[in-house]
């Protein structure tokens, strides 16, 4: 194995739009972690003939995400819909793997399916490019807010015959002020640049691609991968060992998806949910919010919350339901409970904690301003995923627009 360590720094603009200096993520990791990561990549690559007949190693992106997080003790963010796949030490990491080819290929970095109708109404390439740039920046900034990241980087594994290579490059905002749109365009794509990167937007697929430079001078590490000619024989030879091993049976992931809006109205109500602070009656704190729990959730997933398991009458108040811990994407833990008549609300305890995090820290909404559907559409998020890890411990992640509708269609 050849380790080619390029010790250098990246001059870049960070997520707040300020020019700064950032060291490579790779250089901050221990030698033992890097060695384990490379050895596991070699093992995964050796099994390539299970999936492909190419002489370039195959690497499934989900396997890459799990391996990266396990090797470097990073938090895996792939279960949520944010612009990072992992985070460690407040550095957000986008993971990508693709064929090396000529070392200057375009790769997908964002999708805008939820905004396609709005984009199609625009009349010029210039309008489209500026909207895409603004949407892209908004989503990166919201991801920063969700995770408390202060820096970000793309970690790349490129593959070529008999080899894998490691590269890292900044995960930049689009520099709006330096956008230049190429004069010559293809029918279904718009190519543009800023002072840092080259981009291509596909009108037909609603995807933004960025050109990645993975040439020799930018390479951090390269190593050989020996692809087994017949990996099936290896698996067959291990059959007895596998059968004799102590295997842990993993239960199916236990989760629900909750909307951040009213599914019946198709909008965020002005006096409930994320705008609960605006409800009539008593004086309320400007951070008072809740996440709606539709009634069918309690009926279909009747053991997910203690409230649903303990109630005896449909619609019974959740006033005395027990609290539980909810881990946020940034690693913080918030005390929450099921609340209100019929258990229709997921609230924090105290109530203002959830609103302070969602409204102020994530969405950056100023106090006493209403959240509406446009607010959510801009960031491409309209729901949250709540994963149950124990009776009193859950994980919360944001989900892309349409996730709740899809979840209900599959489960209600």
Order of alpha helices (4+ residues) and beta strands (2+ residues): beta-beta-alpha-alpha-beta-beta-beta-beta-alpha-alpha-beta-beta-beta-beta-beta-beta-beta-alpha-alpha-beta-beta-alpha-alpha-beta-beta-beta-alpha-alpha-beta-beta-alpha
